[in-house]
């Protein structure tokens, strides 16, 4: 199976690296110094699940050069998905399917709008990882998992082939869940709450989960997302909020979300795909989400400045 990794950052670098380490045929779509380092010295991954290096690495910034793939794992930032969908067209053959691994729940629809719904699976992953330097990924928290499945949840040969491709990859728990939408929203309960709370408080999870006042806000943030999911027909279990809070309590105290790190460093972030999506999808479903409205409004001026959409006085 020929697998393309579109985006070789913390997520794509880790999962693509594990697949390559296991001997799978993998091509990375990357760019800049990260791409050049991968081409020269390979891909280095420091991981709590075991360090490794892949060398040589097949990597390019030209999707046409990458050639047709059987499966494309999309690992760019959520706000880059529409652009990535258009760019990956040269890699899409008659049998190619695409699996989004973004934070958020809207990427399948965005990919389908460009490539056709029949080519898109649902997908979700979990780990705390980031680019530590050119050609270097660091995985610092959460046992890595990846889940994917057909958008109508029927069993398919192509999903099973991808599952089999992941089977020998160490440091990855791969699954086809009974309902991919439930899996995506379970992750959304966690990541949108963590990103928003971390970005507003500007401290790691260990700090905001341990202060009673901010812990109460964290619980409210998760509950709001749960209500939106239920209103949209996603059958999350009754104890999903409690399970999510337990997950927060198991995180290393220094953990931060990628959206929080981007905001604190003045870069464009996934604000629209996370807290903005809670607000937007809640309104469409008739569910009030006042805490996420506050988080979104608080972070929006900085987001616009990072994107060059607002004045940036000296």
Wavefront OBJ file of the C-alpha trace (Angstrom):
o trace
v 0.000 0.000 0.000
v 1.416 3.373 -1.017
v 0.752 5.969 1.669
v 1.250 9.722 1.332
v 1.568 11.948 4.385
v 0.381 15.439 3.480
v 2.035 17.563 6.161
v 5.053 16.279 8.074
v 4.711 18.171 11.353
v 4.109 16.710 14.788
v 1.248 14.474 13.647
v 2.280 13.559 10.107
v 5.930 13.210 11.029
v 5.132 10.831 13.869
v 2.595 8.547 12.170
v 4.339 8.637 8.796
v 7.623 7.931 10.506
v 6.188 4.916 12.312
v 4.768 3.551 9.063
v 8.116 4.042 7.296
v 9.967 2.473 10.220
v 7.700 -0.578 9.795
v 8.716 -0.876 6.152
v 5.665 0.657 4.510
v 6.005 2.687 1.303
v 5.608 6.268 2.501
v 6.079 9.631 0.830
v 5.962 12.879 2.815
v 4.710 16.200 1.495
v 6.710 18.780 3.438
v 8.364 22.125 2.855
v 11.204 24.481 3.767
v 14.037 23.604 6.120
v 12.090 20.656 7.517
v 11.904 19.113 4.043
v 15.591 19.740 3.341
v 16.639 18.203 6.652
v 14.505 15.120 6.012
v 16.025 14.688 2.577
v 19.546 15.065 3.908
v 19.667 13.350 7.298
v 16.331 11.571 7.438
v 13.563 11.921 9.982
v 14.393 11.762 13.689
v 11.603 11.098 16.195
v 12.155 11.319 19.954
v 9.208 9.582 21.594
v 8.025 8.398 24.981
v 7.039 5.260 23.040
v 10.620 4.726 21.814
v 13.006 6.913 19.801
v 13.760 6.112 16.172
v 15.177 7.510 12.954
v 14.090 6.893 9.365
v 16.762 7.264 6.676
v 16.524 7.635 3.763
v 13.187 9.445 3.598
v 11.161 10.039 0.449
v 9.903 13.616 0.743
v 8.932 16.407 -1.619
v 7.096 19.717 -1.724
v 5.552 18.849 -5.114
v 2.440 16.622 -4.990
v 2.843 15.839 -8.715
v 6.345 14.500 -8.029
v 4.981 12.342 -5.206
v 2.754 10.474 -7.639
v -0.519 8.672 -7.077
v -1.149 7.273 -3.595
v -3.462 4.554 -2.367
v -4.141 6.459 0.849
v -3.406 10.065 1.787
v -3.214 10.948 5.472
v -3.873 14.668 5.786
v -1.889 16.129 8.678
v -1.803 19.865 7.969
v -3.347 22.402 10.336
v -7.143 22.479 10.255
v -7.295 25.880 8.564
v -5.038 24.595 5.758
v -7.312 21.680 4.751
v -9.145 23.340 1.803
v -5.852 24.480 0.258
v -4.299 21.045 0.856
v -7.276 19.348 -0.797
v -6.733 21.368 -3.967
v -2.968 20.805 -3.907
v -3.204 17.017 -3.543
v -5.242 16.479 -6.709
v -2.207 15.179 -8.691
v -1.851 12.416 -6.061
v -5.451 11.231 -6.388
v -6.056 8.251 -8.657
v -9.216 6.232 -9.304
v -8.901 4.250 -6.053
v -7.254 6.846 -3.810
v -8.888 7.642 -0.485
v -8.130 10.435 1.948
v -8.093 10.387 5.758
v -8.059 13.680 7.692
v -6.257 13.699 11.070
v -7.011 17.292 12.048
v -8.232 18.696 15.323
v -11.904 19.526 14.836
v -14.814 17.810 13.101
v -15.220 19.689 9.805
v -12.254 18.417 7.761
v -14.114 15.505 6.084
v -16.684 17.898 4.636
v -13.976 20.322 3.511
v -12.065 17.551 1.733
v -15.255 16.160 0.208
v -16.148 19.575 -1.218
v -12.980 19.469 -3.343
v -12.306 15.759 -3.932
v -15.754 14.184 -3.711
v -17.348 12.531 -0.705
v -16.701 9.049 -2.049
v -12.944 9.576 -1.595
v -13.067 10.689 2.039
v -13.021 8.711 5.270
v -13.414 10.139 8.738
v -10.308 10.183 10.882
v -8.966 11.196 14.248
v -5.705 10.794 16.103
v -4.238 11.602 19.476
v -0.764 12.429 20.768
v 1.177 15.450 21.988
v 4.007 16.057 19.534
v 5.653 18.897 17.668
v 8.522 19.819 15.355
v 11.508 20.303 17.646
v 13.732 21.375 14.754
v 14.212 20.688 11.039
v 13.828 16.949 10.473
v 13.148 16.353 14.164
v 9.811 15.415 15.797
v 9.349 15.200 19.571
v 6.467 13.155 21.052
v 5.965 14.041 24.724
v 2.529 12.843 25.818
v -0.483 10.562 25.239
v -0.189 7.021 23.917
v -0.475 7.620 20.139
v -3.649 6.391 18.494
v -5.259 6.742 15.099
v -8.840 5.861 14.179
v -10.525 5.992 10.800
v -13.620 4.697 9.060
v -16.176 5.264 6.341
v -18.392 8.290 6.871
v -21.494 6.067 6.815
v -19.729 3.571 9.144
v -19.975 0.614 6.768
v -17.138 -1.931 6.804
v -14.867 -1.407 3.794
v -11.913 -3.147 2.236
v -9.956 0.084 1.911
v -10.234 0.936 5.605
v -9.150 -2.611 6.480
v -6.133 -2.295 4.169
v -5.029 0.851 5.963
v -5.547 -0.844 9.318
v -3.357 -3.724 8.154
v -0.707 -1.209 7.045
v -0.555 0.161 10.585
v -0.436 -3.308 12.191
v 3.387 -3.642 12.372
v 3.959 0.017 13.338
v 5.161 0.146 16.923
v 4.065 3.024 19.103
v 0.683 3.351 17.352
v -2.720 1.982 18.338
v -4.791 1.884 15.123
v -8.517 1.098 15.064
v -11.651 1.181 12.942
v -14.257 2.287 15.521
v -17.948 1.360 15.328
v -18.856 5.025 14.702
v -16.167 7.354 13.380
v -18.273 10.446 14.133
v -18.480 9.512 17.821
v -14.696 9.071 17.846
v -14.108 12.437 16.184
v -16.404 14.248 18.608
v -14.888 12.493 21.637
v -11.535 13.939 20.579
v -13.212 17.297 19.950
v -14.527 17.367 23.552
v -10.939 17.145 24.704
v -8.945 19.210 22.243
v -11.234 22.236 21.863
v -11.557 22.561 25.635
v -7.815 22.125 26.188
v -6.869 24.524 23.397
v -9.287 27.224 24.464
v -8.544 27.037 28.178
v -4.808 26.878 27.586
v -4.837 29.823 25.188
v -6.916 32.019 27.508
v -5.049 31.166 30.727
v -1.664 30.948 28.958
v -0.502 28.182 31.307
v -0.019 24.405 30.861
v -2.800 21.956 31.646
v -1.388 21.107 35.071
v -1.916 24.708 36.161
v -5.458 25.333 34.912
v -6.840 21.915 35.878
v -5.661 22.281 39.495
v -7.220 25.686 40.279
v -10.866 25.210 41.304
v -12.097 28.266 39.432
v -10.464 27.347 36.112
v -11.251 23.652 36.550
v -14.926 24.593 36.761
v -14.540 26.479 33.474
v -12.814 23.464 31.915
v -15.750 21.254 32.871
v -18.215 23.784 31.430
v -16.221 23.918 28.194
v -16.428 20.128 27.789
v -20.143 20.087 28.693
v -20.957 22.700 26.040
v -19.318 20.621 23.310
v -21.151 17.521 24.547
v -24.490 19.319 24.229
v -23.671 20.452 20.691
v -22.717 16.925 19.652
v -25.921 15.456 21.054
v -28.014 18.127 19.330
v -26.352 17.218 16.033
v -27.261 13.557 16.444
v -23.849 12.292 17.530
v -24.436 9.519 20.050
v -21.790 10.354 22.614
v -22.164 8.347 25.834
v -23.580 9.968 28.962
v -20.223 9.672 30.742
v -18.196 11.259 27.922
v -17.675 14.473 29.927
v -16.436 12.573 32.990
v -14.120 10.449 30.834
v -12.703 13.555 29.179
v -11.967 15.166 32.530
v -10.219 11.980 33.631
v -8.061 12.232 30.518
v -7.095 15.789 31.469
v -6.038 14.528 34.886
v -3.738 11.904 33.336
v -1.857 14.379 31.133
v 1.690 15.397 32.071
v 1.357 18.728 33.943
v 3.464 20.617 31.393
v 1.248 19.619 28.439
v 0.013 22.313 26.073
v -2.124 22.126 22.924
v -0.741 23.102 19.528
v -3.374 25.847 19.186
v -2.267 27.345 22.489
v 1.382 27.274 21.435
v 0.577 28.910 18.103
v -1.431 31.691 19.764
v 1.186 32.369 22.427
v 3.876 32.589 19.733
v 1.824 34.923 17.531
v 1.185 32.437 14.716
v -2.109 31.725 12.913
v -3.987 29.047 14.830
v -6.903 26.597 14.668
v -9.191 28.940 16.601
v -11.894 28.855 13.899
v -11.784 25.049 13.647
v -11.950 24.528 17.400
v -13.659 27.084 19.658
v -15.067 28.927 16.661
v -16.551 25.662 15.380
v -18.191 24.946 18.756
v -19.857 28.357 18.586
v -20.815 28.044 14.908
v -22.099 24.449 15.066
v -23.897 25.184 18.320
v -25.780 28.102 16.782
v -26.790 25.928 13.819
v -28.125 23.285 16.218
v -29.862 25.789 18.506
v -27.451 25.207 21.411
v -26.075 28.125 23.415
v -22.314 27.931 24.124
v -21.521 31.038 26.183
v -18.126 29.921 27.461
v -16.832 29.090 23.996
v -18.287 32.388 22.775
v -16.188 34.147 25.418
v -13.055 32.133 24.580
v -13.477 32.774 20.862
v -14.115 36.512 21.263
v -11.165 36.859 23.646
v -8.745 35.209 21.236
v -10.077 36.632 17.968
v -8.170 39.971 17.991
v -4.844 38.171 18.387
v -5.798 35.666 15.709
v -6.610 38.435 13.243
v -3.346 40.167 14.019
v -1.415 36.919 13.460
v -3.060 36.601 10.054
v -2.333 40.195 9.097
v -6.026 41.073 9.143
v -5.807 43.807 11.788
v -3.625 46.775 12.514
v -0.474 45.897 14.451
v 0.701 49.090 16.121
v 4.280 49.305 17.276
l 1 2 3 4 5 6 7 8 9 10 11 12 13 14 15 16 17 18 19 20 21 22 23 24 25 26 27 28 29 30 31 32 33 34 35 36 37 38 39 40 41 42 43 44 45 46 47 48 49 50 51 52 53 54 55 56 57 58 59 60 61 62 63 64 65 66 67 68 69 70 71 72 73 74 75 76 77 78 79 80 81 82 83 84 85 86 87 88 89 90 91 92 93 94 95 96 97 98 99 100 101 102 103 104 105 106 107 108 109 110 111 112 113 114 115 116 117 118 119 120 121 122 123 124 125 126 127 128 129 130 131 132 133 134 135 136 137 138 139 140 141 142 143 144 145 146 147 148 149 150 151 152 153 154 155 156 157 158 159 160 161 162 163 164 165 166 167 168 169 170 171 172 173 174 175 176 177 178 179 180 181 182 183 184 185 186 187 188 189 190 191 192 193 194 195 196 197 198 199 200 201 202 203 204 205 206 207 208 209 210 211 212 213 214 215 216 217 218 219 220 221 222 223 224 225 226 227 228 229 230 231 232 233 234 235 236 237 238 239 240 241 242 243 244 245 246 247 248 249 250 251 252 253 254 255 256 257 258 259 260 261 262 263 264 265 266 267 268 269 270 271 272 273 274 275 276 277 278 279 280 281 282 283 284 285 286 287 288 289 290 291 292 293 294 295 296 297 298 299 300 301 302 303 304 305 306 307 308 309 310 311 312 313 314
